[in-house]
Amino acid sequence: MREVIHRIRKAIIDKLTGNVDLRGSSVAVYGRVPSNAAYPFIRVYSVSNNEVDQNQTTFNTEVITRIEVITRFESDSGGELDCNLIVDECLSLLRTRSAGYFDLTEQGFNVYTSVNEGIKYLEDDFSDHTYFRAIIELSNRVEQIPPSGGLQNELQFELQS
């Protein structure tokens, strides 16, 4: 069994980077947010990687990743609309049907489901700023593709004979 969680996280960051705009300005996407990040921004982080759909031929995992949208306003201005607009763009890029799943075949994986497990909206009021956040929880089920050709095929043929 091989680790896939970082590949999903990278695929999400790659898909969002340069493709999410708010009123004509690109929204930055980070795996780790720098201290000088400008608002709004999107943070992508991994939550869990669990083995599922156990069978005798392949390894299958469910990968949970969170996409957090963070906006900031002066205490009395702004609202959650900017957060909603960014979430809308993220979902249109990430939550697709099978034709739009992440293509990890060159890395030896097949993504076979993509499910929005929910979106949590939060508002944090501080004396200087109000933060509006949305946390998208995305679940992807991934099959590790067995190696093909060479010794692997010979061994499979030998076992079947």
Secondary structure as GFF3:
##gff-version 3
##sequence-region A 1 161
A	DSSP	alpha_helix	5	16	.	.	.	ID=ss1
A	DSSP	beta_strand	21	22	.	.	.	ID=ss2
A	DSSP	beta_strand	25	26	.	.	.	ID=ss3
A	DSSP	beta_strand	28	30	.	.	.	ID=ss4
A	DSSP	beta_strand	41	52	.	.	.	ID=ss5
A	DSSP	beta_strand	60	74	.	.	.	ID=ss6
A	DSSP	alpha_helix	81	94	.	.	.	ID=ss7
A	DSSP	three_ten_helix	98	100	.	.	.	ID=ss8
A	DSSP	three_ten_helix	105	107	.	.	.	ID=ss9
A	DSSP	beta_strand	109	125	.	.	.	ID=ss10
A	DSSP	beta_strand	129	144	.	.	.	ID=ss11
A	DSSP	alpha_helix	150	160	.	.	.	ID=ss12
###
